[in-house]
Amino acid sequence: MVILFCDRCGQRITETEQKAGRVQINSEGIAICAKCTEAQAAARPPQDVRAGEAASRPTGAVLRPSATLHAERGARHTGRSPSTAGTSSSTKTVLIALAVVVASAIAITCAVVVPSRESTAGTQAAKANPPKGDAVVAQKSTAPSPSGGRTPAAVAAPRSTGVSPVAEPSSPKPAAPTPPKQEDAYDPRGEVAASLLAQAQAFLKANPDDVWTYRDKLETLKERYAGTAGGKEAARLFAEIKLPEVDPATNPMPPAESAWVRAVQVLPLVDPAKNRQNGNWSMAGCVLRSDKSMWARLALPYLLPEEYDLRLTFARVDDTDCLLVVLARRGRPFIFSVGGANNMGCSFETIKESRRDILPTKLSRPGVLSNNRRYQLVIQVRNKCLRAHLDGKPIVGCQVDDEGLSLAPELTTPRPNQLGLATWNSVS
């Protein structure tokens, strides 16, 4: 079925009028209803309805158009191509219904999606203050249906004033919170402490009988790296250490302070110019000072007994090397060295141990001595053992017989049991 409207009055031409032949359709496919045809017939000759065909038809009669002409007229009135216009009425109804649905979907999408891009406050404002006048997006209208009823259709607003469909601009969205800046977790001091703690524990595992060295490593760690996780753990382990019981004959304790009152004062006997063996030595008051020679050596005017305790107060003023104390037991010389090997060593030399001792004969750790700091050194020489304490703490020791003691010839004193001092590339 083809829906036609009168070109004169705009009224719809019913199917009954079309079948009765009361409709005029000219060569251009323009339809005129029966009323307008009668009015036109009274004003014009009948041959003007369709040129060349009026003589073969009664007045007011309309030749039914061919299928091709129907298609052309459908295309003119529906806006579709001739092939589409030639489909059945049921198909056209579906197409129209789809067009309405699609148009409605587009209108709804525009009304929902656009405001949703704004904030919630903007959406609420648009609902509270709907657009007025020309700002209306769509309105309902009615269009004639094939059955003569009225079908709702979406009709766009005729003109636009340039106003956005959104009633009012919303306030800007609040900025997203900035994530907290992560602090650099790199802690070199803590990592060094953890490494030293692991080394100390590995040493104890490899040397379970050398508790003194393990204890010394923990003590150094807890003092130098206090506040770190490794330092705190070292302090805990240090407090839990139980030192083995020792024999006083082989592991003597340093003398009490009152015992030193009876000690022989050797320093006042020294004459640097007379007792010098190598390098330059000087005396200022009660302070004996060496220079920075390679082996500045001094032989003190005192012969050592078989067993003795020696206390020496000293300070290294310059550089990072060692102080040597030349010792002897029953005519067998040896030395005690502190601060050697780039300030890492502390040892008795040259020693061949006779028995295992709870203290190491040699100790190696960084920063044994600090410059311009006063230290108190106590050395104990006994028949079967040697001990050294630095600032009241045992550092090295050994169980040794006389046959295990020796000394390099360049460090010997003029007499076998003579006490001596030496420095290497440092001022003390």
C-alpha positions in Angstrom: 0.0 0.0 0.0 1.2 3.5 -0.9 0.3 6.3 1.5 -0.6 9.5 -0.4 -1.4 13.1 0.7 -3.1 15.7 -1.3 -0.7 18.2 -2.8 -3.3 21.0 -2.5 -4.9 20.6 1.0 -2.4 18.2 2.6 -5.1 15.8 3.7 -4.4 12.1 3.5 -5.9 10.2 0.6 -7.6 7.0 1.8 -7.2 3.7 0.2 -11.0 3.7 -0.6 -10.6 7.0 -2.6 -7.7 5.5 -4.5 -9.6 2.3 -5.4 -12.7 4.4 -6.5 -10.5 6.4 -8.9 -11.4 9.7 -7.3 -7.7 10.7 -7.1 -5.8 12.5 -9.8 -2.0 11.8 -10.1 -0.1 13.7 -12.7 3.0 12.6 -14.5 5.2 13.9 -11.8 3.5 11.6 -9.2 1.7 14.5 -7.5 -1.7 13.4 -6.0 -4.8 15.5 -5.7 -7.8 14.4 -3.6 -11.4 14.3 -4.9 -12.4 17.6 -3.4 -9.5 19.5 -4.9 -10.0 17.6 -8.2 -13.6 18.9 -8.4 -12.5 22.4 -7.5 -9.8 22.2 -10.2 -12.2 20.8 -12.7 -14.5 23.8 -12.3 -11.6 26.2 -12.8 -9.5 24.4 -15.6 -10.1 22.2 -18.6 -10.0 18.5 -17.9 -7.0 17.9 -20.2 -4.7 19.7 -17.8 -4.8 16.8 -15.3 -2.5 14.6 -17.3 -1.4 15.7 -20.7 -2.2 13.3 -23.5 -4.5 11.1 -21.4 -7.5 13.2 -20.4 -9.4 12.4 -23.7 -9.3 8.6 -22.9 -10.8 8.9 -19.4 -14.0 10.4 -17.9 -13.7 13.7 -16.0 -12.4 13.1 -12.5 -11.3 9.6 -13.2 -7.7 8.7 -12.4 -5.6 6.1 -14.2 -4.1 3.7 -11.7 -0.4 4.1 -11.8 1.9 1.3 -12.7 4.2 -0.5 -10.3 7.1 1.6 -11.4 5.2 4.8 -10.8 4.1 3.5 -7.4 7.7 3.0 -6.5 8.6 6.5 -7.7 5.8 8.0 -5.6 6.8 6.0 -2.6 10.3 7.2 -2.9 9.1 10.8 -3.2 6.9 10.6 0.0 9.0 8.3 2.2 12.5 9.5 1.2 13.6 6.0 0.3 14.9 4.6 -3.0 12.5 3.1 -5.5 13.5 -0.4 -4.6 12.8 0.1 -0.9 9.6 1.9 -1.5 8.3 -1.1 -3.4 8.2 -3.4 -0.3 5.1 -4.6 1.4 3.1 -2.5 3.9 4.0 -4.8 6.8 7.8 -4.3 6.1 7.3 -0.6 5.9 5.6 -0.5 9.2 8.5 -2.3 10.9 10.9 0.0 9.3 9.0 3.0 10.5 8.8 1.5 14.0 12.5 0.9 14.0 13.2 4.4 12.9 11.2 5.7 15.8 13.0 3.4 18.2 16.4 4.4 16.9 15.5 8.1 17.0 14.3 7.7 20.6 17.4 5.9 21.6 19.6 8.6 20.2 17.6 11.3 22.0 17.9 9.4 25.3 21.6 8.7 24.8 22.3 12.4 24.3 20.3 13.3 27.4 22.1 10.7 29.6 25.6 10.3 28.3 26.5 14.0 28.0 25.5 14.9 31.6 27.3 11.8 32.9 30.6 13.2 31.8 30.1 16.0 34.3 30.1 15.6 38.0 27.1 14.5 40.1 26.4 18.0 41.1 26.1 19.1 37.5 23.6 16.3 36.8 21.5 17.3 39.8 21.5 20.9 38.7 20.4 19.9 35.2 17.4 18.0 36.7 16.5 20.8 39.0 16.7 23.4 36.2 15.6 21.8 32.9 16.4 23.6 29.7 13.8 26.1 28.5 12.5 27.2 25.1 14.9 26.3 22.2 17.1 24.2 24.5 14.6 21.3 24.4 16.3 18.3 22.9 13.3 16.4 21.6 9.5 16.6 21.9 6.7 14.2 21.1 4.5 14.8 18.1 2.1 12.7 16.2 2.1 11.6 12.6 -0.6 9.8 10.7 -0.4 6.1 10.6 -1.5 3.8 7.8 -4.7 2.9 9.7 -5.7 6.5 10.2 -4.6 6.8 13.8 -1.9 9.0 15.3 1.5 7.5 15.9 4.0 9.2 18.3 7.2 10.3 16.6 10.4 12.0 17.7 10.7 15.6 16.4 13.9 17.5 16.9 13.8 21.1 18.0 13.6 23.5 15.0 16.5 25.7 15.9 19.3 26.1 18.3 20.6 29.1 20.2 24.0 27.5 20.7 23.2 26.6 24.3 24.6 23.3 25.5 22.0 20.6 26.4 23.5 20.6 29.9 21.8 23.4 31.9 24.7 24.6 33.9 28.4 23.7 34.0 29.4 21.7 37.0 32.3 22.4 39.3 35.5 20.6 38.3 36.2 17.2 39.7 38.4 17.1 42.8 42.0 16.1 41.9 42.9 12.5 42.7 44.9 12.2 46.0 48.6 12.1 45.3 50.1 8.8 46.6 52.5 9.2 49.4 56.1 9.4 48.4 58.0 6.3 49.3 61.2 6.9 51.1 64.4 5.4 49.8 64.8 2.1 51.7 68.5 1.9 51.0 70.5 1.9 54.2 74.2 1.3 53.6 75.1 1.4 57.3 72.4 -1.1 58.1 73.6 -3.4 55.3 77.2 -3.3 56.5 76.0 -4.2 60.0 74.0 -7.1 58.7 77.0 -8.3 56.7 79.4 -8.1 59.7 76.8 -10.0 61.8 76.7 -12.7 59.2 80.4 -12.9 59.1 80.7 -13.2 63.0 78.1 -16.0 63.0 80.0 -17.8 60.2 83.2 -17.4 62.2 81.7 -19.0 65.3 80.3 -21.9 63.2 83.8 -22.5 61.7 85.6 -22.0 65.1 83.3 -23.1 67.9 86.1 -23.1 70.5 87.2 -19.5 69.7 84.5 -17.8 71.7 86.8 -14.8 72.5 87.2 -13.8 68.9 83.5 -14.2 68.3 82.8 -12.1 71.3 85.2 -9.4 70.2 83.5 -9.3 66.7 80.1 -8.9 68.3 81.3 -6.2 70.7 82.8 -4.2 67.8 79.7 -4.5 65.8 77.3 -3.4 68.6 79.5 -0.4 69.4 80.1 0.9 65.9 76.7 0.1 64.4 74.4 0.9 67.4 70.9 1.6 66.3 70.9 -0.7 63.3 69.1 -4.1 63.2 72.5 -5.8 63.0 73.9 -3.8 65.9 70.9 -4.6 68.1 71.1 -8.3 67.3 74.9 -8.3 68.0 74.2 -6.7 71.4 71.6 -9.4 72.2 74.0 -12.2 71.2 76.9 -10.6 73.1 74.9 -10.6 76.3 74.1 -14.3 75.9 77.7 -15.4 75.5 79.0 -17.5 78.3 82.8 -17.5 78.4 84.5 -20.8 79.3 86.1 -21.3 82.6 89.9 -20.8 82.4 92.9 -21.8 84.4 94.5 -18.7 86.0 97.9 -20.1 85.4 97.4 -20.1 81.6 94.8 -17.2 81.5 95.8 -14.6 84.1 93.8 -11.5 84.8 95.4 -8.1 84.6 96.7 -6.6 87.9 94.5 -4.4 89.9 95.1 -0.6 89.8 96.6 -0.7 93.3 99.3 -3.2 92.2 100.9 -0.6 89.8 101.9 1.6 92.7 104.9 -0.8 93.2 105.8 -1.0 89.5 109.1 0.2 88.1 108.8 3.5 86.2 110.9 3.0 83.1 110.2 6.2 81.1 112.2 8.5 83.4 115.3 6.4 82.7 115.1 7.0 78.9 117.6 9.3 77.1 116.4 9.5 73.5 119.7 10.6 72.1 121.6 7.8 73.9 119.1 5.0 73.6 118.0 5.7 69.9 118.7 2.8 67.5 117.0 4.3 64.4 114.9 7.3 63.4 114.5 10.4 65.6 113.1 10.3 69.2 112.4 13.2 71.5 111.3 13.7 75.1 109.0 16.5 76.2 108.2 16.4 79.9 107.0 12.8 80.5 106.1 12.3 76.9 108.3 10.3 74.5 107.8 10.9 70.8 109.0 9.2 67.6 109.1 10.6 64.1 107.7 9.2 60.9 110.7 7.0 60.0 110.6 3.5 58.5 111.3 1.7 61.8 112.0 4.4 64.3 113.6 2.2 67.0 114.5 2.8 70.7 116.2 0.5 73.2 115.0 1.3 76.7 117.5 1.0 79.6 115.7 -1.9 81.3 116.2 -5.7 81.3 113.0 -7.8 81.5 112.6 -10.6 84.1 111.2 -14.0 83.3 107.6 -13.1 84.2 106.2 -9.6 84.3 103.3 -7.3 83.5 104.0 -4.2 81.4 101.6 -1.2 81.2 102.1 1.4 78.5 100.0 4.5 77.8 100.3 5.8 74.3 98.6 7.7 71.4 99.2 7.6 67.7 99.4 11.1 66.4 99.8 10.7 62.7 99.2 8.2 59.9 97.7 4.7 60.1 100.5 2.2 60.9 101.8 0.3 63.9 103.5 0.6 67.3 105.8 -2.3 68.3 106.8 -3.3 71.8 110.0 -5.4 71.9 109.7 -8.1 74.6 111.6 -11.1 75.8 111.2 -14.2 78.0 114.3 -15.9 79.3 116.4 -14.5 76.6 114.0 -15.3 73.7 112.9 -12.0 72.1 109.5 -11.4 70.4 107.2 -8.4 69.8 103.7 -7.2 70.3 102.3 -5.2 67.4 99.2 -3.0 67.3 97.7 -0.9 64.5 99.7 -2.6 61.7 98.5 -3.8 58.3 96.8 -0.4 57.5 95.4 -0.2 61.1 93.8 -3.6 61.0 96.3 -5.8 62.9 97.0 -6.7 66.5 99.3 -9.7 67.3 102.2 -11.4 69.0 105.1 -12.2 66.6 106.8 -14.4 65.8 105.0 -17.1 67.7 104.7 -20.9 67.3 101.9 -21.9 69.6 102.4 -25.0 71.8 98.8 -25.4 72.8 95.4 -24.0 71.8 94.4 -20.8 73.5 91.0 -19.2 74.0 92.4 -16.0 72.5 93.7 -15.6 69.0 97.5 -15.0 68.5 96.6 -12.5 65.7 93.6 -10.3 65.3 92.5 -8.5 62.2 89.7 -5.9 62.2 89.4 -2.4 60.6 90.2 0.7 62.7 92.1 -0.9 65.6 93.5 2.5 66.6 92.2 6.0 66.3 94.6 8.9 65.9 95.1 11.3 68.8 93.4 9.0 71.3 95.1 7.7 74.4 95.1 4.0 74.9 96.3 1.8 77.8 98.0 -1.4 76.9 98.8 -4.1 79.4 101.0 -7.1 78.3 101.3 -10.1 80.5 104.3 -12.5 80.1 104.0 -15.8 82.0 105.9 -19.1 81.9 103.4 -20.8 79.6 101.3 -18.0 78.1 101.2 -14.4 76.7 98.3 -12.0 77.1 97.5 -8.5 75.8 94.7 -6.2 77.0 93.8 -2.9 75.3 91.8 -0.5 77.5 91.0 -3.4 79.8 89.8 -5.8 77.1 91.7 -9.0 76.2 92.6 -8.9 72.5 95.3 -11.5 71.7 97.0 -14.3 73.6 98.7 -17.6 73.1 100.0 -20.7 74.9 103.7 -21.0 74.0 106.9 -22.5 75.3 110.3 -20.7 75.0 111.1 -22.6 71.8 108.2 -21.0 70.0 109.5 -17.4 70.5 111.6 -15.6 67.9 112.2 -12.2 66.4 113.6 -10.8 63.1 117.2 -9.6 63.5 116.5 -6.0 62.3 114.2 -5.5 65.3 116.4 -6.9 68.1 117.8 -4.8 70.9 121.5 -4.7 71.9 120.8 -7.1 74.8 118.5 -10.2 74.5 116.2 -9.3 77.5 116.1 -5.6 76.8 112.8 -3.7 76.5 112.4 -1.8 73.3 110.0 0.4 71.3 109.5 0.9 67.5 107.1 2.6 65.2 106.6 2.1 61.4 105.8 5.1 59.3 103.8 6.8 62.1 104.3 9.2 64.9 103.6 8.0 68.5 
